Amino acid sequence: MQRRPLFIENADQLITLQGHSDRPATHKAMSELSIIEKGALWIENGEIIAIGTSEDLRTRYHSKLEIADVIDATGKVVLPGLVDPHTHLVFKGTREEEFNMRLNGATYMEIMNAGGGIHSTTSKTREANEEELFSESIKRLDKFLLHGVTTIEAKSGYGMDWETEYKQLKVAKQLDESHPIDVVRTFMGAHAVPKEYKENPDAFVELVIHEMLPKVAKEKLAEFNDVFCERGVFTPEQSRLILEVGKTFGLIPKIHADEIEPYEGAELAAEVGAISADHLLKASEKGIKAMAEKGVIGVLLPGTALFLMTEAANGRKMIDLGLPVAISTDCNPGSSPTVSTPLIMNLACLHMGLTPAEVITASTINAAHAINRAHEIGSLETGKKADVLIANVSNYMQLQYHFGMNHTDTVIKNGMVVVKGGVRC
């Protein structure tokens, strides 16, 4: 059945972000939002057909208005649907007891080495069946949608054995097929060294590269391959091997880099041609410059730094050095248990030095580049998917000025209204 055209008009500001689809925005371009006042969109069959002022589009499509659904965006801002390029969406259970431990002085690595952290969630996720994982994860997706997110990346990594990694990726695929949000899958078998391999981590690396990666590729379970390069987890040499072998199977490299201490993760990301390096709290200036030169996107996770009570990554310096920056919730049960992308956008301003305009770029078109989707989402341009967020503010700066608030009024996914008045349709 053919959908009725959708006409969005009278937006106080229509933020298009046009012109950044071929390459991510850097430097001053991260502040170029390409705003149309009293802007409008004409959408047909899930695709953006025309962009312009309301007056121009009303004139152009006058003969079709009577068969179109019309949304009056007076007093509101219209922008691309938000993109979250780094989450651990599929998992079982919570870890609130660790929050209390950190408040009493325990560090992230101390908790993990004591059997908590990633290992705690791994145990619960291994025990859960697919139905349980799906049920928990789709509730998180629903909440993401209500916060304006229309595309999300989801990593495995809470299994570190083939059966559970397969289960996580299979559930992520089921979520993609059954929920309005598009779910992009990343294999992260190398999220930590399982307890059973603690005395022989190289043997686990061999398991990942010789058994898991070939199966992921054969089953077409993921598009990306991620590794946690950190002292006490995987060394730069082990990480390089995992990422390079993944490339031979067609998996695009990503890397958790320099989160806890400087460990040459940013340099490694540039060396292997990763699409993104994420965290980067302790990345060296040399590594950031190398990433910028190679076009690797820096995905910053301000909620993680806040929740772990550590100093945030210096996003201001990274942008000034020419790094294309994206931001993400890092939704996970231990270090960033949130689905509030708007809050993450606030924190990127308050704790990382980004401007309100840069934050919008970082959570739309640059985030889309970080998951290889900028050709179809992340900006409002003719021929792209009609993934649209209508925010109940009169200018884009109010999105960050009113911090800790969800301004989502309407969400349109593939040309269909899925959230209206802040409520799921």
N, C-alpha and C positions, 0 to 999 in steps of 0.2 A: 504494500500500500504506500503510495507516494505521500510524503509529508507536506503539510501546508507551509508555504514560505513563512519566515519569521523576520519581522522588522523591528529593530531596536532603534529608538529615536530619542532626540532631545537630551542626550547625555551632557551634563555640565562639562565633563571631560571624557573624551574617548581616547584612551591610551593605546596606541597601535604598536609601538616598538618596531615599526617598519625599518627594513634595511639591515637587519642583523642575522638573517637566516643562513647566509653562506658561511659566516664565521662569528664566533662569540664577540660580544662587545668588550672593549678594553678602554683604559684611560678615560678620557672625557666622554667617549661614546656610551659609557655606562649610564650617563646622565641624560642621554638623548632619547626621550620617550615618544616623540612624534605625536603630540597631543592635538586633537581636533575638538574645538569647543562647539557645543550644540551638535555633537557628532552622532552618526547613525551607521548601522550595519544592516545589509540585506543578506539573508541566509536562505539557502535552498538545499534540501536533501543533505543536511549536515555539513555543508561547505559555505565558507564566506564568499559571496558573489560580488559584493560591492561595499565600499567604504567611502564615507564623505560626510558632508554636513547634512543635517536633517532636511533642510530645504532642498538641496540638490537631489537627494535620494527620493524624497516624496515626489518630486517632479518626474524623475526618471522612471519610477515604478508606480506611477499614478494608476495605471490600468490594472495593476495586480493587487492593489491595497485591499480590495474587498474580499480577496481570497487568502489574505495573509493574517497571521497572528501578530498583533502589535504590542510591543512593550514600551511604555513611556518611562524613560530613564531620567526624567526631570529631577534635578537635585541630587543626582547620583554620578558616580564614576564608573565607567565601563572599561575593563582591562582584560587581558588574556587570562584564561584559567590558570591557577597556580600549578607549578610543577615541583614535585619533591623528588630530588635525584639521589637520595641516600636514606633508605630505611631498612629496618630488620622486621618487617611487617608480620611475618608468620612465626609465631612462637606460642608457647604455653606458659601460663603462670606469671606471677609478679615477684618483685624482690624488694619490697618496702623495708625489710629488716636491714638491708645493706645501707639504705639511706640513713637510718639511725646510726649504723656503725661509722659511716663517714662523718656524721655530725659529732661523733665521739673520737675522731682523729684517725681512723683507719684510711689508708690510701687505696686507690683502685687496684693496684697490683697486689697489695697485701690481701685484699679481699679475694681476688681471683686465686692467688697461690694457696689460700686456705680452703679452697674448694667452692668458693662462692663465685660471683660474677658470671661470666659466660658458662662456666661449668655447671652452675646451678640451673640455668635455663636449659642447658643441653640435656640434663637428666630429665627434666619435666617434659621437654619436647620429644625426646626419644620415647617416653612412655605414652604420649598422647597418640590417638588415632587420627586419621585424616578428618573425620567429621568434627572432632573436638578442635583441631587446629583451624578448620574452616570457620566454625562457629565463632571462635574468639577473634579471628582476623577480620572477618567481614564486619564485625561491630566497629573495629578500628577504622575500616574503610568508610563506613557510614559517617563517622565523625570527621574524617578528613574531608569528605565531600561537603559537609555543612560548614567547613572552614574555607571553602573555595578551591580546593585541590581537585584537579581533573585528570592528572597523570602522576603516577608514583613509581618509583623503583623499589623492588623488594629483593632482599638478599636471603640466601640460605645461610647456613653457618652455625645453627644450633643443633647440629647432629654430629658432624665430624666422623660419621660413619655413613656408608653409602645408603643404607636403608632410610635413615632420617633425612639426609640431604635430598634424596629423591622425593621423599614425602613432602618436605617443605616446598620444593620447586613445583611439584604436582599440584599442591594446594594453591600456590601463587597463580598457576595457570588457570585453575578453576575459578579463582577470584576474578581474574581478568575476563573470563568468559561470562561471568554472571553478574558483574557489578558495573555501574556506569564508569567508574574510574578505570582508566587503562593501567594495567600493572605490568611493568617491564621487569624481567627477571635477571638476577645476577647470582652466579654460583660463588659461594664463599666457603668451600670446605676448609680452607686454611684460615679460619677465624681464630683458632687457638690450637695448641697442642693438646689432644685429649689426655686425660689422666693416665690411661693405659699405655700411652707412648711417652710419658714424661721423661723416662730415662733414655729414650732413643728417638728424639724428634725427627731425625733424618729418615727413619723408617716410615714415619707418618707422611713426610713429604713424598717419599716414593709411592706410597699408597694413593696420595692425591693425584700425582702426575701419571701413574701407570694404570690406575683402575678407575678413579672417579672422573677425571677430565674426559677420557675417551667415552665413557657412558653418558656424560652430560651432553657431549657433542652429538653422539649417535641418536639420543632421544630428543634432541633439539629442545632441551629443558631451559637453557639460558642463553643470553646474548653476551654477557660480560663475565669476567673472571676476576675476583677480588682476593686480596690477601692482607692480613694484618701484619705489617712490617714494624716490629717494635721489639726492643730489648726484652728478653724473657718470653717472647712469642715466636716470631719468625725473623731470622737474620736477613740482611739485604741479599746475601747470596742465595739463601733458600727462597726468598721472595722472588728474586730474578728468575730462578729456575721454574717456579710455579707459573709465573706470568708468561715467560717465553714458551714453555710447553703449551700453555693454554692458547697462545697465538697460533700454533701449528694446527690446532683444532678449530680455528676460526672464532675463538672467544676474545673479545676486546678487553685489554687490561684495565683494571681499576686498582687503586691501592689505598689502604688505610695508612697514612704516612705521618710520622713525627708528631704523634699525639702526646705521648708522655715525656719524651726526651728527644733531643736531636739524634737522628739515626740514619741520615742520608736517604730517607724515604722520598723526599721531593726530587733529589737528584736521580734516584732510581726511576721514578715516574717519567722523567724526561728521557732517560736512557732507553726505556722499553717502549716509549710511545704510548703511554697510557692516555685514555680519554680524559681521566680525571685523577687527581690525588686529593684525598679527603682528610679532614681534621686540620693538620698543618700548624698546630699550636706552637710547636718548637722547630719548625722548618727554618733552615738557614737561608740567608739572603742569596747565597750562591744557588741553592736549590730552587728558590722562587724564581730567580732570573732564568735558570735553565728551563723551568716549566714554561715561563712566559715565552721564551724563544721558540719552544717546540709547540706552543699552542695548547698545552695541557691545562685543563680547567681546574681551578682550586675550589673545591666544595667545602665551604665553611659551616660549622655546626655549633652555633652560639648556645643552643640549649644544653648541649653536652658539657661545655665549659662551665656554664652556670650551675648545672646540677652536680657536677663533680667538684665545684668550688675551686676551680683553677682559673688562671688568667686566660682570657680569650685570645684567639688568633688575631694578629694585627691586620685586619682587612684593609684598613686605610693604606698602610704601607704596601701591601700586596697590589692593590689597584694602582697606586702611584708608580710601582715598578713594572706595570704593564701586564700583570696577570689577569686573565679573565676569571672573574669570581662568580660563583653560584652559592646559594645557601640552602640548607635543608634542616629538617627536624631531627634527623638521626633517630627516628622513633624506634625505641627498643626498651626492654624491661628493666635495664640496669642503670644506664647513664643518661637517658633522655626519654623518660616515659611520657611523651606528649604527642598529640596530634595537631597542636595549634600552630600551623604555619604562620598565621598573623603575629603570634607572640614571638616566634623566631625572627620574623622581619623586624619587629620592635627591637629585639636584642642585638641584631646586626647593626642597628643605628647606635644604640646606647652603649654597647660593649666592644664593638669592632670598628667603629668610626665611619661606617658607610652613611651616605646621605639617603634621604627618602627615595630619591629617583634611582640611585644605584641599587637600593634594596629591591625595587620593583624589577629592574633588569635581572638581578641575581636570582629572583624567584620565578622568573618566566622564561625569557629567551635563553639566557645563559644556562639555566637549569635544564632546559630542553637540549641544549648542546651537550651537556654532561651525560645525557643518556641517548645521544644519537637520534634525537627526534626533532631537531630545530627546523627540518624541512617541512614539518606538518603541524607543529604546535609551537606555543611560546610567544607568538605575536599575532596580531590581528591583521591579516593580509589576504588578498583575494587568492583563492585556491587552497587555502589552509583549512584544517578542521575548524568548525565553529565551536571551539571550547572557550567559553566566555564567563567572566565573573562580573556581576553588577554589585557594587559596594555602596552601602548607604552612607556615603560621605559626599561632600560637594567639591572636594579637590583631593588630589592624590596624597598631599602632605598630611592630611588628617588621618590617613591610615596609620601613620607612625606616631603622630601627635597624641592620639587617644590610645595609649599603649595598654596591652592586656585585654583588648576588646575584639570581638569578632564582628566585623562590619558587613559580613556577607548577607546580601538580600536575595539575590537570584544567581543560580548556577545553571549554565547551559552546556551540555555535553553532546558533541556531534550534532548540534542543531536542535537538541531537545531540552526543554526545561525540566531539570531534575531536582532543583531546589527553588522554592518560591516563598518569599517572605521569611526566609531563614528556616523553612520547614521542608523536609524531604517530600517530594511529590510522589 
